[in-house]
Amino acid sequence: MLSVMFMKSETKELKTFQKLSIEDACEITMTLETYYQRINKKANADFFILDEEDNEMYSGTISLGSGCALHIVDHIKQKLALLKMDDIQEARKRSFLEQLDKEVPDHLKVVDDPPCSLEETAENHMQMIQTPVISTRNRRLIYGGGILSLLILSATCFSTVATSQDRAETIQDLQKQVKLEQKITGTYERALLGDSQEALKRLSSIDEQGLTKEQKNVYMSLLVDQKKYEEAVQLQGNHPEAVESMIVKKGDVNALKEFQQMFPSPNGAFDLAYHEQRWEDMMGQSGVEMTDKRYEMKAYGYLKLDKVKEAKEEATHIQNQDLNQKIESYEKTKKEIEETKKQVEEEKKKDPTDEKKLQFLTDQQKKQEELLKNL
């Protein structure tokens, strides 16, 4: 699930440094857009799109009350639509937008429509009139009820509840980071679109102590992509295992091999042996820091070595239904192969031999062996 965090806002209605779901962020920004249009007010807000692990995937600034977009996702779509991209960048953009769109509920999706006054629509909602669409700048939003009307009526009441002293101090501390955040506005957008050099330049201009965990992850990812492994390790406090883990996640075997040569480790040797399908070497590697993923890899390696008992033992360390099903399928397919082999031998002993049946059984055995191989 993606989320939105507003880092700086010119309007008190948007709470900063709090994660919102995509749906909630769309609802709130749409409400403020409509309300600010009606009262002829504009306000900017800087935001990040975060993934499930709170890594920053995109950053931008939305202008509320400008009439340029109905809500935050509409803003992102229009922003990215204006950028020229090559095929790789276009694929990245499409993947990101598809992920975003999945989390926008149907009643907030935008489609093309003839132009209509947003202010007029706001007036309709202020009168609590339930109409099927809201339109502005050739954009149309399909929605389903009166909750938006209530939000608009209460727009001036957002975030006016008094906060505790502790929360006020926390926000004050967090807001000290705003200047640093402003230095990298657009960095993640550039990284998303493939302009890694510019993103690296911006991130390297920030003192390491001032980088957030999420910024470090993006920075390290860009360094790895550029094969700047020494800088990536230094960024992680000279802990190469963190960099090695990221390379594994990227699935780049050549990069993993290069990194293992520069920063050899038991973890790297294990992971590299797995990706190169050197099962015996993988099993013989000592000193490995076992994780759920590595237990899964080891169980899979034992299956490749036809050691079902050992594979089951590794599987007991983790709760992985897919792995357990794979082991069961392996056992079942292997029994079927043994049964087919037995039938083939029995058929060969017959006099005369039924050649058609023998051919059928032989073909069946080959298919079963291929299935076992690809499990």
N, C-alpha and C positions, 0 to 999 in steps of 0.2 A: 504494500500500500504506500502510495506517495503522500506527502504532507506539505504544508506551506508554513513558513515562518516569516513574519514581517520583522525586519531588523530596524527600520526607521520609518516613522510615519508623521506626516504633517497634520493628521487628524486624530483626535483622541478616541474616535470610535473604533479604531483598529488597535488591538493590544499587541505590543511588540514582545518578541522573544517567547512566544507561545506557539506550539505546533497546532495547526488546524488541519482537518481533513480537506481534501480537494472540494468535496461537496459544500462544506461549511464556508470555505474561503470563497467559493463561487457565489453562494447565497449572500454573504456579507458585502463583497465588493460590488455585486449587482445592485444590492439595495442602496449602498452609498452612491454608486454611479447615478442611479435614478434620482435619488434625493438631492444630490449636489447639482445635478442638471436643473432641477426645479428651482433651487434657490440661487442659481448662478454662482456656484462656488467650485473651486478646484483644489485638489490636494494630492501630493505625490506620496507614494509609499514604496520603499525598497523591500524586496522579498527574495527568499530562496525557495526552491523546490527541493525537498529532501526525499531520499529513498528510504527503504525500511530500516537501514542501518544508520540513518541520519547523515549519510554522505550527501553533499550538495551537488545536485545534478544541473541546476540552472539558477541564474540570478537575473533580476531585472528590476525595473521601476515602472509601476503602473500609475497613470494620471487619472484620478477619480474625478468625475464631473466633466471630463473633456469630450465625451460623446464618441470617443474612438473605439471603445470596446464595452461590451455588456458586463463582462466579469473577467476575472483574472486569467482563466484558461482561454477565453476569447482573445484577450490581450496577447498572450504568448503565441497563439496560432497566427495572429496577424503580424506580430513582430518577426517570427521565423519565416513567414511567407514572403517577406520583402528581401530576404537575404539570398544572394546568389551562391549556389553550392555545386560541388562536383558530385559524382555518383555516390561515393562513400559518405560524404557529408549528408547527402539527401537521405540515404538509408538510415543514418543515425537520427536525423531529425524525424523521419517517419516513425521509427521505433519509439522515440520519446513521446511524440504526439499521440500515438496509438495507446501507449501506456496511460497517458494523461486522460484521454477520452474515455477509457474504460471506467474511470472513477467519477466521471461527470454523469449524474443521473439524467434520465431521459427528459425530465421536466426543465433541465437547464441547458440542454443542447441547443446550439445555434445553427440556423439554416438561412439561406438567402431569402429575401423578401423585398417588395417595393418599399421605398423610404417612408418613414413615419416619424412623427415628433415624439421624442422620448419624454419631453415635458408634458405633452398631452397624455401619454400613458401614465406618468406619475400622478397627474390629476385624477385620472380614472381610478387609480389604486387608492389615493387618499380618500375617495368617496366610497371605498370598499366595493367597487364594481369588479366582479370576477369575469375577466375577458380571456379568451384562449391564447392570445399572443402579446408579447411586448416587442416593439420594433424600433430600430434606430440605425441610421447610416446603412441601409440595405441589409441589416442583420435582423434575424427573427429568433425569438426565444419561446419555445413551447414549454408551458408549465401547467401545474395541475390544481391550484387552489388558492386559498386566502392567506396562507402563511406569509407570503411576500408582503401583502398589504399590512399585516401586523408589524412586520419588520420595518417597513417604511414609516409607519406612524410612530414607531419607537426609536427611530434613528438618532434623534437628539439625546436619547437616554443611554446610549451605548457607553460602557466603561466609565460611568460617572459614580459608581459605587465606591465608597471610601476603601482604601486598602490598608493593610496592617503596616506597622513601621518596618517589620522585617522585609515584607515584599517591596516596599518603597526603596529600601536600601539595596535590595537585590537588583531591582531594575536600574537603579542609579549606577551600580557597578557594571552591569551589562551594557549600559548605554555608553560607557567609556570605550567600548569596542567599535562604536559606530564609525569613527574615523578610519579605523583599520578596514572595516567592511567596505567603506566607500572606495578605498584604493583598489579593491578587486571587483567592483561592480562590472559585470560583463565577462569576468574571467571564465566562469563556468559555461556561459553561453558560447564563448570562443572555443573552450575545450570540447564542448559537445559537437561543435561544427568542424572540428579538426584543426583549428588554429592553435596548436599546442605551443608553438614558439612564443606567441604573444602571451598566452596564459602562464607559461613558465617564467617569462620576464616579469610579469606582474607579481606572481607569487614569490619569486626570489627577492623582490624588493622589500618584502615584509620581514621583519626580524622573526626568527624562529620561535621566540618566546611569545610572540603575538599571534601566532597561527593557532586556530582552533583545531580540534581533532579532525573534523571534517575537511578543513582546508589542507591539513597535512596529508590526508588520504588522497585527495585530488592531486596535490603536488607530487606525492610519491608515485602515483599512477602515471603521471606525465613523464617523470624522470625515468621510470621503467620503460615506457614506450620509446624513449629516446636512448635507451641502453646506457643511461648514466647511473650505473649501479652503485658506485662509490658514494655519489652524492645522495642517493636514496637511502643507503645504509646510515650515512652520517645524519640525515634528517630524522631517522628513527632512533637516534641516540646510540648508534653503533650496535644495533641489534639486527643482524642480517636475517633472522628467522621471520621477521615481520615482512620484509621485502620478498623473501622467498615464497611466503604464503600468498602474497598478492600475485606473483608471477604464475604460481600454480593455478590460481583462480582464473587468470587470463587464458590458461591453456596453451601457452607458447612453449613447446618443448625445447626448441633451439635456444630461447632465452633462458630457460631453466638450466640447460646444459652450460651455457656461458657463465651464468651466475654461480653455479656449483663449482666451476673451475676457479673463479675468483674468491668465493667465500664457501669453501667446502664444509659440509655439515652432515650429520647422520640423517636429519630430516630431508635435506636436499637429495642425498643419495637414495633414500627410500622412495621419494616422490618421482625422481628421475627414472629409477628402475621400473616403477609401475608404468609410467608413460611409454617407456621403451619396451615394455612387456618382457622384462628380464625377471621372471617370477622367482627363480631360485636366489638371485642376488638380493631381491627385495626381502625375501624371508630371512636371509642371513644377516641383514643389516641390524646392528645393535645400537642402543643409545637413542632410539627414535622416540620423540615426544608423540604419544598416541592421542589422536583426536577421534571423534566419531567418524569423520571422513576417512581417516587412515585405517580404522578398524574395518570399515566397509571395503576399502581397497585391498586390505590383507585377506579378507574373506574371499573376495573375488579372485585374488591371486591363487589361493588354495584350490578353488574350483578349477582354475586353469591347469593346476597340477594334479587334478583328479583326486584331491584330498578333501572329501566331503565332510568327514568328521571334524577336521581342523577348521574348515570353513564355518561350521556350525558353532564351534567354540568361540571364534572371533565374533560371530553375530550376536552372541549372548551379552557382549559388552555394550551394545547399543539397541535402541528400539527403532528398527527400520523394517517396516512391513515389506517394502519392495525387495530388500535384500533377502528376507526370509522366503518370499515367493520365488525369487530367483533360485535359491538353493533347492527348494521343493521341486521346481521345474527341472532343474539339473538332475536330481535323483530320479524323477519320473521318466525323463527322456532317456537316461542311461539304462533304466530297466527295460524300456521299450526296445532299445538297440540290442540288448542282450537277448531279448525274446525273438527279435527278428533274425539275429545271427543264428539262433538255434533252429529256427524254421528253415533258413537257407541251407544249413548243414543237413537237416533231415531231408529236404527236397533233393539235394545232390545225391543222397544215398539211394533214392528210389530208382527203380528200373522198370519201365523207362522214366526218365525225368521229364516233368512238365516244364518245358522251356519258358512258356509264357508266365507261369506262376513264379518260376525262379527269377526271371527278369524283373517281375513286379516286386518281389521281395528284396532283390538287390538294389533296385531304385529307391525303395522305401528306406532301406538301411542308410543309403547315402544321404537322403533328405534328413533323416533323424540325426546322423552324425554332423551334418552341416548346422542343424538347429542347435545342437549341443555346443558346437564350436562358437556360435554367435550369441550364446546366452550371456 
